[in-house]
Amino acid sequence: MTFKEKHEYDEKTTNEIKERYHSILDALGEDTNREGLLKTPERASKAMQFLTKGYQEDPKAILQSALFKEDYQNMVIVKNIELYSLCEHHILPFYGKAHIAYIPNGYVVGLSKIPRVVDVFARRLQVQERLTNEILNCIQDSLKPLGVAIVIEAAHMCMMMRGVQKQNSVTTTSAFTGEFEKPQTRAEFMGLIASDLK
């Protein structure tokens, strides 16, 4: 019995991208008829569609599908959210973790929806700075909370595999709205995401 991943791919789009990958491999001097590369253009086509599937998803709809009225006005933090994205400059991966908090204003959101929103924006061609702002703005606009905070820490393969080739560098970006613009609230958030509480 063989395992087969179940993902739906548009045949026309898959074939168009497949042909382009075939041309790229040819241009690099590879023999696209050798056994190891026979199915590579199709696999690469499907992989690229999966890695950029965020273009077909609506992050605001995800959040609004799980809003619950709740009288809670303290910080809600979801930290260590894994993220994987592609840098739009070299189409190489960057990966790391997002730490997100919000202070509810009458409504809370199902906790799994916050990582899903991260995935929607990460599964597009990105730069880390824009990714940070897009996630923050989506949560702020959808939930209308008293404030949102986000910190993203990521390693970029475009710096590690090519260019300056610095394998241990990590890029950190952050953004804040509302109550998190106050130094005391921001400091509490930063302290909590730095802790190892479980």
N, C-alpha and C positions, 0 to 999 in steps of 0.2 A: 504494500500500500504506500503510495507516494503522497507527500504533503504538497498542496497547491494553495498559494495565497489567493484570496478572493478579493480582487479589486476590479472595478469597472473602468474601462478606458475607451474613449471614443476612437473607433477604428481609423477614421480619416486623420485625426490629429496624431495618433500613434504612428501611422505610416509616414506622415510628413516629417515628423521629428526623426524617425528612424532613418529616412533617406539622408537627412542632414548629418546625422552621426556617421553614417556610412561614408559620406564624402569627407568628413573630418579625418576619420581613420585612414582613408586613402591619402589625403594630403600630408598626413604625418609619416607616410611611408610604410604603413602596416599592410599586411596581406589579409584582407577582409575575408578571404576564402579559407583561411586556416581554421582548424576545428575550434580552437578557443575563442575565436572572434565571430563565428557564424551567427550567433544569436545576440551578440553584444549590442548592435545598434537598436534592436527592439527592446532589450532589457534597459538600455540607457534611456530610451524614449519614455518607457513606463516609469522608470525611477525619477526622471525629471518632472513628469506630470505629478507624481506623488509628492515630491519635494516642494512643488509650487501649488499644491491644491488649495491653499488659502485664498487664492484669487476667486474661487468659486463658492466661498463660504461667507456668511454674514455674521460677524462677531457680535453686533448689537442684538440681533435676533437670538443668539445663543444666551446672552445675559437676560434678556427680557422674557425668555421662556421659563425661567426659574426664579422669579422674584416673589418673595414672601413678606407679608406685612409683619413687622416685628419691632417692638419698642426696645431697641438696643442701640446705644450710642457710644459704644466703646470700640477700640481698635479691633479689627479682624485682619489677621495676617495669614497669608498662604506663602510659605517660603520654600526655597530649594526646588522650584519648579524647573524641571529640565527643559531646555530649549535647543533646537537644532535649526539652523537657517543657512541660507546661501548669500554670501556677499555679492552685491550687484556689480562690483567692479571687476572681479575675476571669476565669478561663479564658483567659488571655493567655499567649503563649509566654515561656519563659525558656530560654536556651541558653548553652552554654559548653563547658568541658573538665573532665574528671575525670582525676586522677593517682592511681594505685592501686599499692600495693606489698604483698607478703606475704613472710614467711620460711617456707619449707616445713618440714614436720615429718614426713618420710617419703614425702610425695606432692607432685607438682607437677600443675598443671592446664593443659590446652591453652590457649595464650595468647589465642586468639580468644574463649574463653568469658567472659573478664572483661569485654570490651566488650559482649558479649551480655547479661550480667547488668545492666550499666549501662542498656542499652536497655529491659530488662524493667521496671525500676523507674521509669525516666524516662517511659515510655509509660503513665503513670497520672496522675491529677490529683495534684499534689504541692506541697510546699513544699521549698525547697532543704535545709533543716536535716534534715527527715525522710528525704529522698532520700539524703543522706550517710550517715545511720545505717543505713538499710535495706541499702544496698550493703555497708557494712562488716560488719554482723551476718550477712548471708547468706554472705559469704566466710569469716568466722570460723567459723560453725556448720557449713558444708559441708566445708571443707578441714581444719579443726582445725590451723591453722598456728601457728607460734611467735609470730606477730603480724601485724596488718594495719594499713595506713595508707591514708588517703584524703584528698585535697584536691580540692574542686570550686570552680571559678571560673565565675561565670555572670552574664550581663546579663539583666535582667528587663524585659519590655515593659510590665508594669503600672507600672513607675517611669519608663519612657522615653516612652511614648505618652500617659499620663494621669497624674493625681496630681501629683507633684513635677516630672515631665518632665525628669529628669536623664539625658541621653543617654550620658554617659561613665562612669556609675557601674558598678562591678563588685562583686558580692558573693562573698566567699570563706568557705567552711565547711571544717572539717576534723574528723577523728576518728581515734583510734588505739587499738589493743589490744596487749597482750602486750609484746614486745620494743620496740615503737615508743613505749611509754610512757617508755622510758629516754631522757634528753636527748641522748645521743650518737648513738643509732640514729635518733632522730627528726631530728636535725640533718643526718645523712648523707642521709636521704631527701629532706628539704627542699632540700638543696644539689643533689642529682641532678635533681630535677624542675625546678629553676631553671636548670640548665645547658643549653647548646645542643648537647650531645654527640649525634652521629648514627651 
